Amino acid sequence: MKIKMCLLGVAVFAAATLNSGAADGAAVFTSKCASCHGADGKGATAMGKKLKCKDLTVTKPTEAQVVKAVKEGVKEGDKVHMKPIAGVSDDDAKAIAAYIKGLK
């Protein structure tokens, strides 16, 4: 019984340690995206209106779309809708996508 409890403790500690480096989607979104897309993701900020940001609560982009937009920016023809976000890792971009998925 003591061995099982010890193993359980080690497993919980290992899981907590592995997840401690995981990106916090809300924090990354707030620091990198909310100035244009708004804290609620609706794009109703002054800059969001100027840039005609999409309402992320309606469009619900996929993880792949978010990662691509963050890493490469968003372009349609010659028009740039969003520049790439410097300094955002793949894990951060995936965390942003997960956060956006939960917006309502």
VMD Tcl script that draws the C-alpha trace (Angstrom):
set ca {
  {0.00 0.00 0.00}
  {2.84 2.41 0.84}
  {4.49 1.68 -2.50}
  {1.26 2.46 -4.38}
  {0.86 5.76 -2.51}
  {4.50 6.63 -3.18}
  {4.11 5.87 -6.89}
  {0.92 7.92 -7.02}
  {2.73 10.83 -5.39}
  {5.57 10.59 -7.90}
  {3.10 10.46 -10.79}
  {1.23 13.54 -9.55}
  {4.49 15.43 -9.04}
  {5.71 14.47 -12.53}
  {2.45 15.59 -14.14}
  {2.55 18.91 -12.29}
  {6.16 19.46 -13.29}
  {5.47 18.70 -16.95}
  {2.47 21.04 -17.02}
  {4.26 23.89 -15.24}
  {6.01 24.80 -18.48}
  {2.79 24.76 -20.48}
  {1.76 28.06 -21.97}
  {-1.11 29.95 -20.36}
  {-3.43 30.72 -23.28}
  {-5.35 33.45 -21.45}
  {-2.16 35.28 -20.45}
  {-0.61 35.02 -23.92}
  {-3.88 36.11 -25.59}
  {-4.16 39.07 -23.21}
  {-0.59 40.22 -23.80}
  {-0.35 39.56 -27.55}
  {-3.87 39.58 -29.04}
  {-6.37 41.49 -26.90}
  {-5.20 44.95 -27.98}
  {-6.81 44.31 -31.37}
  {-9.17 41.37 -30.81}
  {-10.38 42.54 -27.39}
  {-10.38 40.59 -24.15}
  {-13.60 38.89 -25.27}
  {-12.25 38.07 -28.77}
  {-14.98 40.05 -30.54}
  {-12.62 42.57 -32.17}
  {-14.66 45.53 -30.88}
  {-11.63 47.56 -29.74}
  {-10.71 50.82 -31.49}
  {-7.82 49.07 -33.25}
  {-9.95 46.00 -33.96}
  {-12.60 48.13 -35.65}
  {-9.96 50.00 -37.64}
  {-8.38 46.74 -38.82}
  {-11.77 45.01 -39.23}
  {-10.77 42.16 -36.93}
  {-12.95 39.09 -37.13}
  {-15.07 38.12 -34.15}
  {-13.20 35.06 -32.90}
  {-16.27 33.92 -30.95}
  {-18.12 33.52 -34.26}
  {-15.39 32.43 -36.70}
  {-13.91 29.86 -34.26}
  {-10.60 29.32 -36.08}
  {-8.96 25.92 -35.84}
  {-5.69 25.37 -33.96}
  {-3.84 25.15 -37.28}
  {-5.36 28.44 -38.47}
  {-4.41 30.23 -35.24}
  {-0.86 28.86 -35.25}
  {-0.42 29.88 -38.89}
  {-1.85 33.36 -38.27}
  {0.35 33.93 -35.23}
  {3.52 32.63 -36.88}
  {3.00 33.89 -40.47}
  {0.40 36.64 -40.18}
  {-2.79 36.89 -42.22}
  {-2.71 38.11 -45.80}
  {-5.25 38.24 -48.60}
  {-3.52 39.02 -51.86}
  {-1.30 42.02 -51.22}
  {-3.29 43.19 -48.19}
  {-1.91 42.34 -44.73}
  {-4.69 41.85 -42.17}
  {-2.41 40.78 -39.34}
  {1.34 40.77 -38.99}
  {3.13 37.76 -37.48}
  {3.52 38.02 -33.72}
  {7.20 38.03 -32.79}
  {8.40 35.91 -29.90}
  {5.43 33.55 -29.74}
  {6.41 29.88 -29.58}
  {4.43 27.05 -31.14}
  {3.25 26.07 -27.65}
  {2.10 29.65 -27.00}
  {0.25 29.72 -30.33}
  {-1.47 26.42 -29.50}
  {-2.38 27.79 -26.07}
  {-3.90 30.86 -27.74}
  {-5.93 28.56 -29.99}
  {-7.19 26.58 -27.01}
  {-8.12 29.79 -25.23}
  {-9.98 31.14 -28.29}
  {-11.90 27.86 -28.53}
  {-13.35 28.58 -25.09}
  {-14.48 32.15 -25.89}
  {-18.23 32.74 -26.11}
}
mol new
graphics top color blue
foreach p $ca { graphics top sphere $p radius 0.5 }
foreach p [lrange $ca 0 end-1] q [lrange $ca 1 end] { graphics top cylinder $p $q radius 0.2 }
display resetview
